[in-house]
């Protein structure tokens, strides 16, 4: 199944490694911030929308920065597997 992650972008759920909150993981001098900088230098980062980023999706070969919240993406991913998640 494919999950819509914002803008015109969909990603196969088979390749999603993780979905992370942008603000909660990218504080000054964080390892995540360094990871994103290295990925950007390697041309592996794609910004899916000009809107304010709320999360990023890590796949096997790319990182997608998206304005969609982690809760919404998690709900979409759960629905692609037929799981009803009432906590989100």
N, CA, C and O atoms as a CHARMM CRD file, in Angstrom:
* protein
*
  352
    1    1 UNK  N      0.83400  -1.17900   0.00000 PROA 1      0.00000
    2    1 UNK  CA     0.00000   0.00000   0.00000 PROA 1      0.00000
    3    1 UNK  C      0.88700   1.25400   0.00000 PROA 1      0.00000
    4    1 UNK  O      2.05000   1.22300   0.40100 PROA 1      0.00000
    5    2 UNK  N      0.30300   2.32400  -0.45400 PROA 2      0.00000
    6    2 UNK  CA     0.99300   3.60300  -0.46100 PROA 2      0.00000
    7    2 UNK  C      0.35400   4.53900   0.55200 PROA 2      0.00000
    8    2 UNK  O     -0.86000   4.52400   0.75500 PROA 2      0.00000
    9    3 UNK  N      1.18600   5.34800   1.17800 PROA 3      0.00000
   10    3 UNK  CA     0.73900   6.30200   2.18800 PROA 3      0.00000
   11    3 UNK  C      1.00600   7.70600   1.65800 PROA 3      0.00000
   12    3 UNK  O      2.12600   8.02200   1.25500 PROA 3      0.00000
   13    4 UNK  N     -0.02900   8.54900   1.66000 PROA 4      0.00000
   14    4 UNK  CA     0.14400   9.94400   1.24600 PROA 4      0.00000
   15    4 UNK  C      0.83200  10.68900   2.37800 PROA 4      0.00000
   16    4 UNK  O      0.33900  10.70600   3.50600 PROA 4      0.00000
   17    5 UNK  N      1.99000  11.31600   2.07200 PROA 5      0.00000
   18    5 UNK  CA     2.75600  11.98400   3.13300 PROA 5      0.00000
   19    5 UNK  C      2.79600  13.49700   2.95800 PROA 5      0.00000
   20    5 UNK  O      3.55800  14.18200   3.64000 PROA 5      0.00000
   21    6 UNK  N      1.97700  14.02400   2.04500 PROA 6      0.00000
   22    6 UNK  CA     1.90800  15.46900   1.86100 PROA 6      0.00000
   23    6 UNK  C      2.23400  15.86800   0.43600 PROA 6      0.00000
   24    6 UNK  O      2.90900  15.14600  -0.29800 PROA 6      0.00000
   25    7 UNK  N      1.73600  17.03900   0.06500 PROA 7      0.00000
   26    7 UNK  CA     1.96400  17.53500  -1.28400 PROA 7      0.00000
   27    7 UNK  C      1.47300  16.52700  -2.30000 PROA 7      0.00000
   28    7 UNK  O      0.36400  16.00500  -2.19000 PROA 7      0.00000
   29    8 UNK  N      2.29600  16.26200  -3.28000 PROA 8      0.00000
   30    8 UNK  CA     1.97500  15.28100  -4.32100 PROA 8      0.00000
   31    8 UNK  C      2.69500  13.95400  -4.06800 PROA 8      0.00000
   32    8 UNK  O      2.85300  13.15500  -4.99200 PROA 8      0.00000
   33    9 UNK  N      3.12700  13.71200  -2.84200 PROA 9      0.00000
   34    9 UNK  CA     4.02700  12.59500  -2.55000 PROA 9      0.00000
   35    9 UNK  C      3.32600  11.45100  -1.81900 PROA 9      0.00000
   36    9 UNK  O      2.63600  11.66000  -0.82100 PROA 9      0.00000
   37   10 UNK  N      3.51800  10.25000  -2.33600 PROA 10     0.00000
   38   10 UNK  CA     3.10300   9.03400  -1.64600 PROA 10     0.00000
   39   10 UNK  C      4.31900   8.11000  -1.56100 PROA 10     0.00000
   40   10 UNK  O      5.20400   8.14500  -2.41600 PROA 10     0.00000
   41   11 UNK  N      4.34300   7.29100  -0.52400 PROA 11     0.00000
   42   11 UNK  CA     5.46500   6.39100  -0.29300 PROA 11     0.00000
   43   11 UNK  C      4.91100   5.00200   0.00700 PROA 11     0.00000
   44   11 UNK  O      3.90600   4.86500   0.70500 PROA 11     0.00000
   45   12 UNK  N      5.56400   3.98500  -0.51800 PROA 12     0.00000
   46   12 UNK  CA     5.16400   2.61600  -0.22000 PROA 12     0.00000
   47   12 UNK  C      5.42200   2.32100   1.25400 PROA 12     0.00000
   48   12 UNK  O      6.49600   2.61500   1.77900 PROA 12     0.00000
   49   13 UNK  N      4.43300   1.74100   1.90800 PROA 13     0.00000
   50   13 UNK  CA     4.59600   1.41300   3.32300 PROA 13     0.00000
   51   13 UNK  C      5.68500   0.36200   3.54200 PROA 13     0.00000
   52   13 UNK  O      6.18900   0.22900   4.65800 PROA 13     0.00000
   53   14 UNK  N      6.05300  -0.37800   2.51500 PROA 14     0.00000
   54   14 UNK  CA     7.10600  -1.39200   2.62500 PROA 14     0.00000
   55   14 UNK  C      8.47600  -0.76800   2.91000 PROA 14     0.00000
   56   14 UNK  O      9.34500  -1.41000   3.50000 PROA 14     0.00000
   57   15 UNK  N      8.66100   0.48400   2.48800 PROA 15     0.00000
   58   15 UNK  CA     9.96700   1.11300   2.59800 PROA 15     0.00000
   59   15 UNK  C     10.08700   2.09900   3.75000 PROA 15     0.00000
   60   15 UNK  O     11.16600   2.64900   3.97300 PROA 15     0.00000
   61   16 UNK  N      9.00400   2.33700   4.48700 PROA 16     0.00000
   62   16 UNK  CA     9.05500   3.28400   5.60900 PROA 16     0.00000
   63   16 UNK  C      9.78700   2.65000   6.78800 PROA 16     0.00000
   64   16 UNK  O      9.39500   1.59900   7.29600 PROA 16     0.00000
   65   17 UNK  N     10.85700   3.31500   7.20500 PROA 17     0.00000
   66   17 UNK  CA    11.64800   2.85700   8.34900 PROA 17     0.00000
   67   17 UNK  C     11.12900   3.50500   9.62900 PROA 17     0.00000
   68   17 UNK  O     11.05800   2.85400  10.67100 PROA 17     0.00000
   69   18 UNK  N     10.76500   4.79000   9.55300 PROA 18     0.00000
   70   18 UNK  CA    10.28300   5.49000  10.73100 PROA 18     0.00000
   71   18 UNK  C      9.65200   6.81700  10.37800 PROA 18     0.00000
   72   18 UNK  O      9.92500   7.39100   9.32400 PROA 18     0.00000
   73   19 UNK  N      8.80200   7.29900  11.27500 PROA 19     0.00000
   74   19 UNK  CA     8.14500   8.60300  11.15100 PROA 19     0.00000
   75   19 UNK  C      8.46200   9.35000  12.43400 PROA 19     0.00000
   76   19 UNK  O      8.21400   8.85100  13.53200 PROA 19     0.00000
   77   20 UNK  N      9.02000  10.56300  12.29100 PROA 20     0.00000
   78   20 UNK  CA     9.52400  11.29800  13.45100 PROA 20     0.00000
   79   20 UNK  C      8.99200  12.72100  13.49300 PROA 20     0.00000
   80   20 UNK  O      8.80300  13.35700  12.45600 PROA 20     0.00000
   81   21 UNK  N      8.75400  13.21300  14.70200 PROA 21     0.00000
   82   21 UNK  CA     8.34000  14.59100  14.91900 PROA 21     0.00000
   83   21 UNK  C      9.52300  15.51400  14.62400 PROA 21     0.00000
   84   21 UNK  O     10.61600  15.30600  15.14900 PROA 21     0.00000
   85   22 UNK  N      9.31400  16.51000  13.80400 PROA 22     0.00000
   86   22 UNK  CA    10.40600  17.38800  13.38700 PROA 22     0.00000
   87   22 UNK  C     10.92000  18.24300  14.54700 PROA 22     0.00000
   88   22 UNK  O     12.11800  18.24600  14.82600 PROA 22     0.00000
   89   23 UNK  N     10.03100  18.96100  15.21900 PROA 23     0.00000
   90   23 UNK  CA    10.45400  19.85000  16.30600 PROA 23     0.00000
   91   23 UNK  C     11.00600  19.08700  17.50300 PROA 23     0.00000
   92   23 UNK  O     11.95900  19.53200  18.14100 PROA 23     0.00000
   93   24 UNK  N     10.41200  17.94700  17.80400 PROA 24     0.00000
   94   24 UNK  CA    10.82600  17.18500  18.98000 PROA 24     0.00000
   95   24 UNK  C     12.16600  16.49000  18.84400 PROA 24     0.00000
   96   24 UNK  O     12.75200  16.07400  19.84300 PROA 24     0.00000
   97   25 UNK  N     12.66200  16.35600  17.61600 PROA 25     0.00000
   98   25 UNK  CA    13.90200  15.60100  17.42000 PROA 25     0.00000
   99   25 UNK  C     15.05100  16.42500  16.84900 PROA 25     0.00000
  100   25 UNK  O     16.15200  15.90300  16.67900 PROA 25     0.00000
  101   26 UNK  N     14.82000  17.68700  16.55200 PROA 26     0.00000
  102   26 UNK  CA    15.86400  18.47500  15.87200 PROA 26     0.00000
  103   26 UNK  C     16.32900  19.68200  16.67500 PROA 26     0.00000
  104   26 UNK  O     16.60400  20.73400  16.09900 PROA 26     0.00000
  105   27 UNK  N     16.42000  19.54700  17.99600 PROA 27     0.00000
  106   27 UNK  CA    16.94400  20.63500  18.81200 PROA 27     0.00000
  107   27 UNK  C     18.40800  20.89000  18.46300 PROA 27     0.00000
  108   27 UNK  O     19.04800  20.07900  17.79200 PROA 27     0.00000
  109   28 UNK  N     18.92600  22.01800  18.92300 PROA 28     0.00000
  110   28 UNK  CA    20.32400  22.37400  18.67000 PROA 28     0.00000
  111   28 UNK  C     21.25600  21.24000  19.05500 PROA 28     0.00000
  112   28 UNK  O     21.09300  20.61000  20.10000 PROA 28     0.00000
  113   29 UNK  N     22.23200  20.98800  18.19900 PROA 29     0.00000
  114   29 UNK  CA    23.29100  20.00400  18.43200 PROA 29     0.00000
  115   29 UNK  C     22.79700  18.56300  18.64300 PROA 29     0.00000
  116   29 UNK  O     23.49800  17.75100  19.24800 PROA 29     0.00000
  117   30 UNK  N     21.60600  18.24900  18.15000 PROA 30     0.00000
  118   30 UNK  CA    21.11200  16.88200  18.30500 PROA 30     0.00000
  119   30 UNK  C     21.71700  15.97500  17.23300 PROA 30     0.00000
  120   30 UNK  O     22.11000  16.43600  16.16100 PROA 30     0.00000
  121   31 UNK  N     21.78400  14.69800  17.53900 PROA 31     0.00000
  122   31 UNK  CA    22.27800  13.72300  16.56600 PROA 31     0.00000
  123   31 UNK  C     21.36000  13.66600  15.34700 PROA 31     0.00000
  124   31 UNK  O     21.82100  13.46800  14.22300 PROA 31     0.00000
  125   32 UNK  N     20.06600  13.84000  15.57700 PROA 32     0.00000
  126   32 UNK  CA    19.11900  13.81900  14.46400 PROA 32     0.00000
  127   32 UNK  C     19.38000  14.96800  13.50200 PROA 32     0.00000
  128   32 UNK  O     19.31900  14.79700  12.28400 PROA 32     0.00000
  129   33 UNK  N     19.66500  16.11200  14.04600 PROA 33     0.00000
  130   33 UNK  CA    19.96700  17.27000  13.19700 PROA 33     0.00000
  131   33 UNK  C     21.21000  17.00100  12.33800 PROA 33     0.00000
  132   33 UNK  O     21.23400  17.33600  11.15400 PROA 33     0.00000
  133   34 UNK  N     22.22000  16.40700  12.92700 PROA 34     0.00000
  134   34 UNK  CA    23.43400  16.03200  12.18600 PROA 34     0.00000
  135   34 UNK  C     23.10500  15.00500  11.10700 PROA 34     0.00000
  136   34 UNK  O     23.60100  15.09800   9.98400 PROA 34     0.00000
  137   35 UNK  N     22.27600  14.03700  11.44600 PROA 35     0.00000
  138   35 UNK  CA    21.85800  13.01200  10.49400 PROA 35     0.00000
  139   35 UNK  C     21.15700  13.64800   9.29200 PROA 35     0.00000
  140   35 UNK  O     21.44100  13.30200   8.14600 PROA 35     0.00000
  141   36 UNK  N     20.24100  14.57800   9.56100 PROA 36     0.00000
  142   36 UNK  CA    19.51600  15.24400   8.47700 PROA 36     0.00000
  143   36 UNK  C     20.45300  16.09300   7.61300 PROA 36     0.00000
  144   36 UNK  O     20.29500  16.14800   6.39300 PROA 36     0.00000
  145   37 UNK  N     21.41700  16.74600   8.24000 PROA 37     0.00000
  146   37 UNK  CA    22.39800  17.53300   7.46800 PROA 37     0.00000
  147   37 UNK  C     23.22700  16.64600   6.54100 PROA 37     0.00000
  148   37 UNK  O     23.46200  16.99400   5.38400 PROA 37     0.00000
  149   38 UNK  N     23.66300  15.50600   7.05400 PROA 38     0.00000
  150   38 UNK  CA    24.44600  14.57600   6.21700 PROA 38     0.00000
  151   38 UNK  C     23.59700  14.03900   5.06500 PROA 38     0.00000
  152   38 UNK  O     24.06800  13.93800   3.93300 PROA 38     0.00000
  153   39 UNK  N     22.35700  13.70100   5.36100 PROA 39     0.00000
  154   39 UNK  CA    21.45800  13.19700   4.31900 PROA 39     0.00000
  155   39 UNK  C     21.19900  14.26500   3.26300 PROA 39     0.00000
  156   39 UNK  O     21.11800  13.96200   2.07200 PROA 39     0.00000
  157   40 UNK  N     21.07200  15.50500   3.69800 PROA 40     0.00000
  158   40 UNK  CA    20.86100  16.60000   2.74800 PROA 40     0.00000
  159   40 UNK  C     22.10200  16.79400   1.87600 PROA 40     0.00000
  160   40 UNK  O     21.97900  17.02800   0.67300 PROA 40     0.00000
  161   41 UNK  N     23.27600  16.70200   2.45900 PROA 41     0.00000
  162   41 UNK  CA    24.52400  16.82400   1.69400 PROA 41     0.00000
  163   41 UNK  C     24.64700  15.69300   0.67000 PROA 41     0.00000
  164   41 UNK  O     25.23700  15.87700  -0.39400 PROA 41     0.00000
  165   42 UNK  N     24.09100  14.52700   0.99600 PROA 42     0.00000
  166   42 UNK  CA    24.10300  13.37400   0.08900 PROA 42     0.00000
  167   42 UNK  C     22.92800  13.39600  -0.88700 PROA 42     0.00000
  168   42 UNK  O     22.72800  12.44400  -1.64100 PROA 42     0.00000
  169   43 UNK  N     22.14900  14.48300  -0.87400 PROA 43     0.00000
  170   43 UNK  CA    20.98900  14.66100  -1.75900 PROA 43     0.00000
  171   43 UNK  C     19.93700  13.56400  -1.56300 PROA 43     0.00000
  172   43 UNK  O     19.36000  13.06100  -2.52700 PROA 43     0.00000
  173   44 UNK  N     19.69900  13.20200  -0.28900 PROA 44     0.00000
  174   44 UNK  CA    18.69900  12.18200   0.03300 PROA 44     0.00000
  175   44 UNK  C     17.47700  12.76500   0.74100 PROA 44     0.00000
  176   44 UNK  O     16.60600  12.01700   1.18400 PROA 44     0.00000
  177   45 UNK  N     17.40300  14.10300   0.85200 PROA 45     0.00000
  178   45 UNK  CA    16.28300  14.74800   1.53200 PROA 45     0.00000
  179   45 UNK  C     15.37400  15.38500   0.49400 PROA 45     0.00000
  180   45 UNK  O     15.82500  16.07100  -0.42300 PROA 45     0.00000
  181   46 UNK  N     14.07900  15.13900   0.66500 PROA 46     0.00000
  182   46 UNK  CA    13.08400  15.74400  -0.21900 PROA 46     0.00000
  183   46 UNK  C     12.05200  16.47300   0.63200 PROA 46     0.00000
  184   46 UNK  O     11.46100  15.88700   1.54000 PROA 46     0.00000
  185   47 UNK  N     11.84000  17.73600   0.34100 PROA 47     0.00000
  186   47 UNK  CA    10.82200  18.53500   1.03200 PROA 47     0.00000
  187   47 UNK  C      9.55800  18.43700   0.18300 PROA 47     0.00000
  188   47 UNK  O      9.54400  18.87600  -0.96700 PROA 47     0.00000
  189   48 UNK  N      8.50000  17.86400   0.74700 PROA 48     0.00000
  190   48 UNK  CA     7.30900  17.57000  -0.05200 PROA 48     0.00000
  191   48 UNK  C      6.34100  18.73300  -0.16900 PROA 48     0.00000
  192   48 UNK  O      5.42200  18.69600  -0.98700 PROA 48     0.00000
  193   49 UNK  N      6.53800  19.77100   0.64600 PROA 49     0.00000
  194   49 UNK  CA     5.63700  20.91900   0.61900 PROA 49     0.00000
  195   49 UNK  C      6.36500  22.14200   1.18400 PROA 49     0.00000
  196   49 UNK  O      7.22700  22.01200   2.05300 PROA 49     0.00000
  197   50 UNK  N      6.01400  23.32400   0.68600 PROA 50     0.00000
  198   50 UNK  CA     6.64400  24.52600   1.23100 PROA 50     0.00000
  199   50 UNK  C      6.10100  24.93000   2.60700 PROA 50     0.00000
  200   50 UNK  O      6.60600  25.87200   3.21800 PROA 50     0.00000
  201   51 UNK  N      5.08700  24.23100   3.09100 PROA 51     0.00000
  202   51 UNK  CA     4.51200  24.53900   4.40300 PROA 51     0.00000
  203   51 UNK  C      5.49700  24.18900   5.51900 PROA 51     0.00000
  204   51 UNK  O      6.48400  23.49000   5.29200 PROA 51     0.00000
  205   52 UNK  N      5.22000  24.67500   6.70800 PROA 52     0.00000
  206   52 UNK  CA     6.08700  24.44800   7.87500 PROA 52     0.00000
  207   52 UNK  C      6.20300  22.94400   8.14600 PROA 52     0.00000
  208   52 UNK  O      5.18700  22.25900   8.26000 PROA 52     0.00000
  209   53 UNK  N      7.42900  22.43000   8.24900 PROA 53     0.00000
  210   53 UNK  CA     7.59100  20.99300   8.49700 PROA 53     0.00000
  211   53 UNK  C      7.14800  20.59000   9.89600 PROA 53     0.00000
  212   53 UNK  O      7.46900  21.25600  10.88000 PROA 53     0.00000
  213   54 UNK  N      6.40600  19.48800   9.96600 PROA 54     0.00000
  214   54 UNK  CA     5.97000  18.97000  11.25500 PROA 54     0.00000
  215   54 UNK  C      6.55800  17.60100  11.55000 PROA 54     0.00000
  216   54 UNK  O      6.64600  17.19100  12.70800 PROA 54     0.00000
  217   55 UNK  N      6.96200  16.89400  10.49700 PROA 55     0.00000
  218   55 UNK  CA     7.54700  15.57600  10.70900 PROA 55     0.00000
  219   55 UNK  C      8.44400  15.21800   9.53400 PROA 55     0.00000
  220   55 UNK  O      8.47700  15.91600   8.52100 PROA 55     0.00000
  221   56 UNK  N      9.16900  14.11800   9.68700 PROA 56     0.00000
  222   56 UNK  CA     9.91800  13.59800   8.55700 PROA 56     0.00000
  223   56 UNK  C      9.79200  12.08400   8.53700 PROA 56     0.00000
  224   56 UNK  O      9.71800  11.42100   9.57200 PROA 56     0.00000
  225   57 UNK  N      9.77100  11.56500   7.31200 PROA 57     0.00000
  226   57 UNK  CA     9.59400  10.13800   7.08300 PROA 57     0.00000
  227   57 UNK  C     10.90600   9.59000   6.54400 PROA 57     0.00000
  228   57 UNK  O     11.40600  10.05000   5.51700 PROA 57     0.00000
  229   58 UNK  N     11.45500   8.61300   7.23700 PROA 58     0.00000
  230   58 UNK  CA    12.69100   7.97700   6.80300 PROA 58     0.00000
  231   58 UNK  C     12.31700   6.69300   6.06300 PROA 58     0.00000
  232   58 UNK  O     11.60000   5.84400   6.59000 PROA 58     0.00000
  233   59 UNK  N     12.81900   6.57000   4.83000 PROA 59     0.00000
  234   59 UNK  CA    12.62400   5.34600   4.06000 PROA 59     0.00000
  235   59 UNK  C     13.98700   4.69900   3.84500 PROA 59     0.00000
  236   59 UNK  O     15.00600   5.19100   4.33000 PROA 59     0.00000
  237   60 UNK  N     13.98900   3.60800   3.12400 PROA 60     0.00000
  238   60 UNK  CA    15.23100   2.88000   2.88900 PROA 60     0.00000
  239   60 UNK  C     16.29000   3.73100   2.20300 PROA 60     0.00000
  240   60 UNK  O     17.48300   3.54400   2.44200 PROA 60     0.00000
  241   61 UNK  N     15.86400   4.67100   1.34700 PROA 61     0.00000
  242   61 UNK  CA    16.86100   5.44000   0.59800 PROA 61     0.00000
  243   61 UNK  C     16.67700   6.95200   0.61800 PROA 61     0.00000
  244   61 UNK  O     17.53400   7.67100   0.10400 PROA 61     0.00000
  245   62 UNK  N     15.58100   7.46300   1.19600 PROA 62     0.00000
  246   62 UNK  CA    15.32900   8.90400   1.19700 PROA 62     0.00000
  247   62 UNK  C     14.71900   9.33700   2.52500 PROA 62     0.00000
  248   62 UNK  O     14.25500   8.51900   3.32000 PROA 62     0.00000
  249   63 UNK  N     14.73600  10.65100   2.73600 PROA 63     0.00000
  250   63 UNK  CA    14.06900  11.25500   3.88800 PROA 63     0.00000
  251   63 UNK  C     13.13100  12.31800   3.33400 PROA 63     0.00000
  252   63 UNK  O     13.54700  13.18800   2.56800 PROA 63     0.00000
  253   64 UNK  N     11.88400  12.24100   3.71900 PROA 64     0.00000
  254   64 UNK  CA    10.87000  13.17600   3.25300 PROA 64     0.00000
  255   64 UNK  C     10.46100  14.08000   4.40900 PROA 64     0.00000
  256   64 UNK  O     10.03300  13.60000   5.45900 PROA 64     0.00000
  257   65 UNK  N     10.59400  15.38400   4.21400 PROA 65     0.00000
  258   65 UNK  CA    10.17600  16.36200   5.22100 PROA 65     0.00000
  259   65 UNK  C      8.78500  16.82300   4.82800 PROA 65     0.00000
  260   65 UNK  O      8.56800  17.26800   3.70100 PROA 65     0.00000
  261   66 UNK  N      7.84500  16.71700   5.75200 PROA 66     0.00000
  262   66 UNK  CA     6.43600  16.92400   5.43400 PROA 66     0.00000
  263   66 UNK  C      5.72700  17.80800   6.47600 PROA 66     0.00000
  264   66 UNK  O      6.10900  17.82200   7.64600 PROA 66     0.00000
  265   67 UNK  N      4.70300  18.53600   6.04500 PROA 67     0.00000
  266   67 UNK  CA     3.92600  19.34500   6.98500 PROA 67     0.00000
  267   67 UNK  C      2.84600  18.53400   7.72100 PROA 67     0.00000
  268   67 UNK  O      2.11200  19.08700   8.54000 PROA 67     0.00000
  269   68 UNK  N      2.74900  17.25200   7.44000 PROA 68     0.00000
  270   68 UNK  CA     1.73800  16.40200   8.07300 PROA 68     0.00000
  271   68 UNK  C      2.27700  15.90200   9.41900 PROA 68     0.00000
  272   68 UNK  O      3.43900  15.50800   9.52600 PROA 68     0.00000
  273   69 UNK  N      1.42800  15.92400  10.42700 PROA 69     0.00000
  274   69 UNK  CA     1.87000  15.51300  11.77200 PROA 69     0.00000
  275   69 UNK  C      2.15300  14.01700  11.83500 PROA 69     0.00000
  276   69 UNK  O      1.65500  13.23600  11.02400 PROA 69     0.00000
  277   70 UNK  N      2.96200  13.64100  12.81400 PROA 70     0.00000
  278   70 UNK  CA     3.27700  12.22400  13.00500 PROA 70     0.00000
  279   70 UNK  C      2.01200  11.42600  13.32500 PROA 70     0.00000
  280   70 UNK  O      1.87600  10.28300  12.88900 PROA 70     0.00000
  281   71 UNK  N      1.09200  12.01700  14.07900 PROA 71     0.00000
  282   71 UNK  CA    -0.15000  11.31800  14.43300 PROA 71     0.00000
  283   71 UNK  C     -0.97400  11.00600  13.18500 PROA 71     0.00000
  284   71 UNK  O     -1.50200   9.90200  13.05100 PROA 71     0.00000
  285   72 UNK  N     -1.08500  11.95400  12.28800 PROA 72     0.00000
  286   72 UNK  CA    -1.84600  11.74000  11.05700 PROA 72     0.00000
  287   72 UNK  C     -1.16800  10.69100  10.18300 PROA 72     0.00000
  288   72 UNK  O     -1.83500   9.81600   9.63000 PROA 72     0.00000
  289   73 UNK  N      0.14700  10.77400  10.05700 PROA 73     0.00000
  290   73 UNK  CA     0.86600   9.78800   9.25100 PROA 73     0.00000
  291   73 UNK  C      0.74400   8.39500   9.86400 PROA 73     0.00000
  292   73 UNK  O      0.58100   7.40600   9.15000 PROA 73     0.00000
  293   74 UNK  N      0.82400   8.32600  11.17700 PROA 74     0.00000
  294   74 UNK  CA     0.67400   7.04200  11.85800 PROA 74     0.00000
  295   74 UNK  C     -0.71100   6.45600  11.60500 PROA 74     0.00000
  296   74 UNK  O     -0.84800   5.25700  11.36400 PROA 74     0.00000
  297   75 UNK  N     -1.72700   7.29600  11.65800 PROA 75     0.00000
  298   75 UNK  CA    -3.09800   6.85500  11.40200 PROA 75     0.00000
  299   75 UNK  C     -3.23800   6.34600   9.96000 PROA 75     0.00000
  300   75 UNK  O     -3.86000   5.31100   9.72100 PROA 75     0.00000
  301   76 UNK  N     -2.66300   7.07300   9.01200 PROA 76     0.00000
  302   76 UNK  CA    -2.72100   6.64600   7.61000 PROA 76     0.00000
  303   76 UNK  C     -2.00000   5.31600   7.40800 PROA 76     0.00000
  304   76 UNK  O     -2.48000   4.45000   6.67700 PROA 76     0.00000
  305   77 UNK  N     -0.86000   5.15800   8.04900 PROA 77     0.00000
  306   77 UNK  CA    -0.10400   3.91700   7.93600 PROA 77     0.00000
  307   77 UNK  C     -0.87900   2.75400   8.56600 PROA 77     0.00000
  308   77 UNK  O     -0.91500   1.65700   8.00900 PROA 77     0.00000
  309   78 UNK  N     -1.48800   2.99300   9.70900 PROA 78     0.00000
  310   78 UNK  CA    -2.29200   1.95700  10.37400 PROA 78     0.00000
  311   78 UNK  C     -3.45800   1.53800   9.50400 PROA 78     0.00000
  312   78 UNK  O     -3.77600   0.35100   9.42900 PROA 78     0.00000
  313   79 UNK  N     -4.09900   2.48100   8.84900 PROA 79     0.00000
  314   79 UNK  CA    -5.22700   2.16700   7.96900 PROA 79     0.00000
  315   79 UNK  C     -4.77900   1.35200   6.76200 PROA 79     0.00000
  316   79 UNK  O     -5.53800   0.52400   6.25700 PROA 79     0.00000
  317   80 UNK  N     -3.56100   1.57700   6.30000 PROA 80     0.00000
  318   80 UNK  CA    -3.07500   0.80400   5.15500 PROA 80     0.00000
  319   80 UNK  C     -2.91100  -0.66300   5.53000 PROA 80     0.00000
  320   80 UNK  O     -2.92500  -1.52900   4.65400 PROA 80     0.00000
  321   81 UNK  N     -2.75600  -0.95500   6.82500 PROA 81     0.00000
  322   81 UNK  CA    -2.66500  -2.33200   7.30500 PROA 81     0.00000
  323   81 UNK  C     -3.99500  -2.82800   7.84900 PROA 81     0.00000
  324   81 UNK  O     -4.09000  -3.96100   8.32000 PROA 81     0.00000
  325   82 UNK  N     -5.02700  -1.98300   7.78900 PROA 82     0.00000
  326   82 UNK  CA    -6.34300  -2.39200   8.27600 PROA 82     0.00000
  327   82 UNK  C     -6.46700  -2.34100   9.78100 PROA 82     0.00000
  328   82 UNK  O     -7.36900  -2.96300  10.34300 PROA 82     0.00000
  329   83 UNK  N     -5.58600  -1.61700  10.44900 PROA 83     0.00000
  330   83 UNK  CA    -5.61000  -1.51600  11.90700 PROA 83     0.00000
  331   83 UNK  C     -6.40300  -0.27800  12.29000 PROA 83     0.00000
  332   83 UNK  O     -6.18400   0.80200  11.74400 PROA 83     0.00000
  333   84 UNK  N     -7.31900  -0.43800  13.22400 PROA 84     0.00000
  334   84 UNK  CA    -8.06900   0.69500  13.76200 PROA 84     0.00000
  335   84 UNK  C     -7.33600   1.17400  14.99700 PROA 84     0.00000
  336   84 UNK  O     -7.16700   0.42200  15.95700 PROA 84     0.00000
  337   85 UNK  N     -6.89500   2.43400  14.97700 PROA 85     0.00000
  338   85 UNK  CA    -6.12300   2.98300  16.08400 PROA 85     0.00000
  339   85 UNK  C     -6.92300   4.11500  16.71300 PROA 85     0.00000
  340   85 UNK  O     -6.94300   5.22800  16.18700 PROA 85     0.00000
  341   86 UNK  N     -7.57900   3.84200  17.82800 PROA 86     0.00000
  342   86 UNK  CA    -8.40400   4.83800  18.48800 PROA 86     0.00000
  343   86 UNK  C     -7.61600   5.79300  19.36100 PROA 86     0.00000
  344   86 UNK  O     -8.15800   6.79700  19.82300 PROA 86     0.00000
  345   87 UNK  N     -6.32100   5.49400  19.60000 PROA 87     0.00000
  346   87 UNK  CA    -5.51000   6.35500  20.44700 PROA 87     0.00000
  347   87 UNK  C     -5.05300   7.61900  19.74400 PROA 87     0.00000
  348   87 UNK  O     -4.65200   8.57700  20.40600 PROA 87     0.00000
  349   88 UNK  N     -5.10200   7.64500  18.41700 PROA 88     0.00000
  350   88 UNK  CA    -4.58300   8.79400  17.66800 PROA 88     0.00000
  351   88 UNK  C     -5.71900   9.59100  17.11400 PROA 88     0.00000
  352   88 UNK  O     -5.49600  10.60300  16.44900 PROA 88     0.00000
